[in-house]
Amino acid sequence: MKKEIVVIGDVEIGGGTLTDDFISDKALSAFIGTLTRKKTPVDFILNGDSFDFMKCPYIVKGKNTYPRHITEKISLAKLKLMEEAHAPVFEALRRFVSHKKNRLFFTIGNHDHDLFYEGVQERIKELLKSKENVFFRLQYHFHGVYAEHGQQYDFLNKINPKRAFITYRGEKILNIPWLAFGLISRFMTIKEEHPFMERIKPYPTMFSHHKAVLQKINRRSIEYVLKSIIYYPLRYFYDPTYTIPREIFRELYRRLKNRHWDIDNIVPVFKRRQRWRANLRNKIHVLGHVHEHYLEQKGGWIIIHPDTWRDEYTFDETNGKLYHKPKKYVHILVEDDDSLQWEVKDYPIKRSVLRFDDVLKDEVGWVKKAAAEEGYPIEKFLARDPS
């Protein structure tokens, strides 16, 4: 066997605050440990949204803030919170890359656009004590395996990789999608008030039983769109973060009308744009972004969504229970003749079944209970959380 390739996605490591949805430090660190102990070379791909810079606060004078003008200094401050809140994961990755036969790839997603900053990349390499075998890119493309996060096939979240930064008042800031600017500056307080709800899928089912949150989201969405049309262009004429693309109006109207706030299926768009590559060059395609398990095999190619590693639940409306979603990974063997063997595997984590009505009554309490069940010391980090 020539090599092993392992892919996981949407880990969304945060800063240990109420907006941080990753609590599986022990499980992920142990999993990375199994890769470290392998005798064959391993390419480990964290396929986008490895870090949740978007929902991580920037703490100013003891208060959580979510600035829309994101400089490298702000991104590094957020990364420091993540380093402290999830030190075991960084240590496990450090051990993995200490073996020079192994390679670690961070593909860039919509939640970790901050990875475009060279200073952020250098800090992560410094933390992992490796400059030679840690890579940051939009796609992984080796041995007939293609992996990317997938935000480029989502109308509201796609980025311009050739223009990752813009300038505001003489400073370089992140050029994130218009939707992301809105989420950062208008919706993070809702996440702090209702930290558990975003973890429950499917969203239409959750919202049908939690109409108060849906009303808040719809109200703020309508207000933000109207201000983006009427008020912000005048009030913030010289601020590029308030420029709204014209083509976005129809999509926003569709979502408001249908109360649809989840991510659309990106596979059809991916296939239209990548058909030549799928047919001629790659055999296995791994995407993230959409937090669902998906598998499609046709002819000589496979498309896989392995699902997320953050803390998420499936809501069974028939009994009102929440079932913890299993963690999955894609395991690919590259044989000596370059043939590929692949499998989507579960990484077992034993978790309790919850009742939606109980969670609804005390979201912060259940965030703490979920973390305790996985051995994550959230109380330690919430003690510093101003929210």
C-alpha positions in Angstrom: 0.0 0.0 0.0 1.4 3.4 -1.1 -0.6 5.8 1.1 -3.8 6.4 3.2 -6.0 9.4 2.7 -8.4 10.4 5.5 -11.0 13.2 5.2 -13.2 14.8 7.7 -15.1 18.1 7.5 -16.9 20.9 9.3 -15.2 20.4 12.6 -15.9 24.1 13.4 -13.4 24.5 16.3 -14.5 27.7 18.2 -13.3 29.8 21.1 -15.0 27.9 23.9 -17.9 30.3 24.1 -21.6 29.8 23.8 -21.2 30.2 20.0 -18.7 27.3 19.9 -20.4 24.1 18.7 -17.4 21.7 18.9 -17.1 19.6 22.0 -15.5 16.4 20.8 -11.9 17.2 21.7 -11.3 13.8 23.3 -12.8 11.8 20.4 -11.0 13.8 17.7 -7.7 13.8 19.5 -7.9 10.0 19.9 -8.9 9.6 16.2 -5.9 11.7 15.1 -3.8 9.5 17.4 -4.8 6.4 15.4 -3.6 8.1 12.2 -0.3 9.1 13.8 0.4 5.5 14.8 0.0 4.2 11.2 3.1 2.9 9.5 2.0 4.0 6.0 2.1 7.7 5.0 -1.2 9.5 5.7 -2.7 12.5 4.1 -5.2 13.9 6.6 -7.6 16.5 5.1 -9.6 18.8 7.3 -12.0 19.7 4.5 -13.1 23.2 5.3 -14.7 25.0 8.3 -12.1 23.3 10.4 -12.2 26.5 12.5 -15.3 28.6 13.2 -13.8 32.1 12.9 -17.2 33.3 11.8 -19.0 32.6 15.1 -15.9 33.1 17.4 -16.1 36.5 19.2 -13.3 39.1 19.3 -13.1 40.1 23.0 -12.7 43.8 23.6 -12.5 45.1 27.2 -14.1 42.0 28.5 -17.0 42.0 26.0 -17.8 39.7 23.1 -17.8 41.6 19.8 -18.3 40.4 16.2 -16.7 43.0 14.0 -17.4 43.0 10.3 -14.0 44.6 9.4 -11.8 41.6 10.1 -8.1 42.4 10.1 -5.3 39.9 10.6 -5.0 41.1 14.2 -8.6 40.2 14.9 -8.2 36.7 13.2 -5.1 36.0 15.3 -7.0 37.0 18.5 -9.8 34.6 17.6 -7.3 31.9 16.8 -5.7 32.4 20.3 -9.1 31.7 21.9 -9.3 28.5 19.8 -5.8 27.4 20.9 -6.8 27.7 24.5 -10.2 26.2 24.2 -9.1 23.1 22.2 -5.5 22.6 23.1 -5.7 18.7 22.9 -6.7 18.8 19.3 -3.8 21.1 18.4 -1.4 18.8 20.3 -2.8 15.7 18.5 -2.2 17.4 15.2 1.3 18.4 16.2 2.1 14.8 16.9 0.6 13.7 13.6 2.8 16.1 11.5 5.9 15.4 13.6 6.1 12.3 11.4 7.5 13.7 8.1 5.7 10.9 6.1 2.4 12.5 7.0 0.8 15.5 5.5 -1.9 17.8 6.9 -4.2 19.8 4.6 -6.6 22.5 5.6 -9.0 23.3 2.8 -10.6 26.7 3.3 -14.3 27.0 4.0 -16.7 29.8 4.5 -16.3 29.7 8.3 -12.5 29.9 8.2 -11.9 32.4 5.4 -9.4 33.8 7.9 -7.0 31.1 6.8 -6.2 33.2 3.8 -4.1 35.5 6.1 -0.5 34.5 6.0 -0.1 35.4 9.6 -2.8 32.9 10.6 -1.2 30.2 8.5 2.2 30.9 10.1 0.7 30.8 13.6 -0.9 27.4 13.0 2.3 26.0 11.6 4.1 27.4 14.6 1.6 25.8 17.0 2.1 22.5 15.2 5.9 22.9 15.0 5.9 22.1 11.3 6.4 24.2 8.2 7.1 21.4 5.7 4.0 19.2 5.8 1.1 21.5 6.7 -0.8 23.0 3.8 -3.6 25.5 3.3 -5.5 25.5 0.0 -9.0 25.6 -1.6 -8.7 22.0 -2.9 -6.9 18.8 -2.3 -6.1 17.0 -5.6 -3.9 13.9 -5.4 -4.0 10.3 -6.5 -7.4 10.6 -8.2 -8.9 12.0 -5.0 -10.5 15.5 -5.1 -11.6 17.3 -1.9 -12.9 20.8 -1.3 -15.3 22.4 1.2 -18.1 23.2 -1.3 -19.0 26.8 -0.5 -18.3 27.7 -4.1 -21.4 25.8 -5.2 -23.6 27.7 -2.7 -24.9 31.0 -4.1 -25.0 32.8 -0.8 -21.7 31.6 0.6 -19.3 31.5 -2.4 -16.2 33.6 -2.3 -13.8 35.2 -4.8 -10.5 33.4 -4.1 -8.7 35.9 -6.4 -9.9 38.7 -4.1 -9.7 37.3 -0.6 -9.1 40.7 0.9 -10.4 44.3 0.5 -9.2 47.6 1.9 -11.1 49.7 4.3 -9.6 52.9 5.8 -6.2 51.8 4.6 -6.3 48.4 6.3 -6.6 45.0 4.7 -9.7 43.2 5.8 -11.4 39.9 4.8 -13.6 39.9 1.8 -16.2 37.5 3.0 -19.6 37.0 1.3 -22.3 39.6 2.0 -24.4 37.0 3.9 -21.5 36.4 6.2 -21.1 40.1 7.0 -24.8 40.1 8.0 -24.5 37.0 10.1 -21.5 38.4 12.0 -23.0 41.8 12.7 -26.7 41.0 13.2 -27.3 37.4 14.3 -24.6 36.3 16.8 -26.6 37.7 19.7 -29.4 35.3 18.8 -26.8 32.4 18.8 -25.7 33.5 22.3 -29.3 33.6 23.5 -30.2 30.2 21.9 -26.9 28.3 21.7 -28.4 24.8 21.3 -31.0 25.4 18.6 -28.5 25.7 15.7 -27.3 22.2 16.5 -30.7 20.6 15.8 -31.5 19.4 12.3 -33.5 19.5 10.1 -34.1 23.2 10.6 -37.7 23.3 9.3 -38.7 20.8 11.9 -36.8 22.6 14.7 -38.3 26.0 13.7 -41.8 24.5 13.6 -41.4 23.8 17.4 -39.4 26.9 18.2 -41.3 29.7 16.5 -39.9 32.4 18.8 -36.4 31.9 17.3 -37.8 31.8 13.8 -39.6 35.0 14.4 -36.4 36.7 15.6 -34.4 35.5 12.6 -37.1 36.6 10.1 -37.5 39.9 11.8 -33.8 40.7 11.8 -33.4 39.3 8.2 -36.1 41.6 6.9 -34.7 44.6 8.8 -31.2 43.9 7.5 -32.2 43.5 3.9 -34.3 46.6 4.0 -31.5 48.6 5.6 -29.1 47.2 3.0 -31.3 48.6 0.2 -32.4 51.9 1.7 -30.1 53.0 4.6 -26.7 51.4 4.5 -25.7 52.5 1.0 -26.0 56.1 2.1 -24.9 55.8 5.7 -21.9 53.6 4.9 -21.2 54.8 1.3 -17.5 54.3 1.5 -17.7 50.9 3.4 -17.3 48.0 1.0 -18.7 45.5 3.5 -22.1 47.0 3.1 -22.2 46.7 -0.7 -25.0 44.2 -1.6 -24.8 42.3 -4.9 -27.9 42.9 -7.0 -28.3 39.2 -7.9 -28.8 38.3 -4.2 -32.2 39.8 -3.8 -34.1 37.0 -5.6 -32.4 34.3 -3.5 -33.1 36.2 -0.2 -36.8 36.7 -1.1 -37.1 32.9 -1.8 -35.6 32.1 1.5 -37.7 34.6 3.5 -40.9 33.4 1.8 -40.2 29.8 2.5 -38.6 30.3 5.9 -35.6 28.4 4.5 -32.4 29.1 6.4 -30.5 25.8 5.7 -27.9 25.3 3.0 -29.1 24.1 -0.3 -27.9 20.8 -1.8 -24.7 21.7 -3.6 -24.1 18.4 -5.4 -26.1 19.2 -8.6 -24.1 22.5 -9.0 -20.9 20.7 -8.3 -21.6 18.1 -11.0 -22.5 20.7 -13.6 -19.3 22.6 -13.0 -17.0 19.7 -12.4 -18.3 17.1 -14.9 -15.2 17.2 -17.1 -13.0 16.6 -14.1 -15.2 13.9 -12.7 -15.2 12.0 -15.9 -11.6 12.4 -16.9 -9.4 12.8 -13.9 -10.8 12.0 -10.5 -12.4 8.9 -9.1 -13.4 10.1 -5.6 -14.8 13.5 -4.7 -15.3 14.6 -1.1 -17.3 17.7 -0.2 -18.3 19.4 3.0 -20.4 22.5 3.8 -23.7 20.6 3.9 -24.1 18.9 7.2 -25.6 15.7 5.9 -24.3 12.3 4.9 -24.5 11.8 1.2 -23.1 9.2 -1.2 -23.5 8.9 -4.9 -21.7 6.4 -7.1 -22.0 6.3 -10.8 -19.7 4.9 -13.5 -16.2 5.5 -12.4 -16.7 8.3 -9.9 -18.0 8.7 -6.3 -19.3 11.9 -4.6 -19.2 11.8 -0.7 -20.5 14.1 2.0 -19.1 12.6 5.2 -21.2 15.0 7.4 -20.0 17.2 10.3 -17.8 16.7 13.4 -19.4 19.5 15.4 -22.1 18.7 18.0 -25.4 18.1 16.1 -28.6 16.3 16.6 -31.5 14.9 14.5 -34.9 15.8 15.7 -37.5 13.0 15.5 -40.8 14.8 15.4 -42.8 11.6 16.1 -41.4 11.3 19.7 -39.9 14.7 20.4 -36.4 13.2 20.9 -33.0 14.4 19.7 -30.5 11.8 18.5 -26.8 12.7 18.4 -25.4 12.5 14.9 -22.5 10.1 14.5 -19.1 11.3 13.5 -18.0 10.0 10.1 -14.8 10.0 8.1 -13.7 9.0 4.6 -10.9 6.4 4.5 -9.1 5.8 1.2 -6.3 3.4 0.5 -4.0 4.1 -2.4 -2.6 0.8 -3.5 0.9 0.3 -5.1 -0.7 0.2 -8.5 -2.5 3.5 -7.8 -5.9 1.8 -7.6 -8.2 3.2 -4.8 -10.2 1.5 -2.1 -12.6 3.7 -0.1 -15.0 3.5 2.8 -17.1 5.9 4.9 -16.6 4.9 8.5 -18.2 5.9 11.8 -16.1 7.0 14.7 -18.2 5.9 17.7 -19.1 8.3 20.4 -21.6 7.2 23.0 -24.2 9.9 23.7 -27.6 10.1 25.4 -30.9 10.7 23.7 -32.3 14.1 24.6 -35.8 15.5 24.7 -36.4 18.6 22.7 -38.8 20.1 25.2 -36.2 19.8 28.0 -33.5 21.5 25.8 -35.9 24.3 24.9 -36.4 25.2 28.6 -32.7 25.5 29.3 -30.4 25.7 26.3 -27.3 26.9 28.1 -27.7 24.1 30.7 -28.0 21.5 28.0 -25.0 22.9 26.2 -23.0 22.3 29.4 -24.5 18.8 29.9 -23.6 17.8 26.3 -20.1 19.0 26.8 -19.8 17.2 30.1 -20.9 13.9 28.5 -18.0 14.1 26.1 -15.5 15.2 28.8 -15.1 18.7 27.4 -14.4 21.3 30.2 -16.8 24.0 28.9 -17.4 25.5 32.3 -13.7 26.5 32.4 -14.0 28.5 29.2 -17.5 29.9 29.8 -16.2 31.5 33.0 -14.2 33.9 30.8 -17.1 34.3 28.3 -18.7 37.8 28.8 -22.0 36.6 27.2 
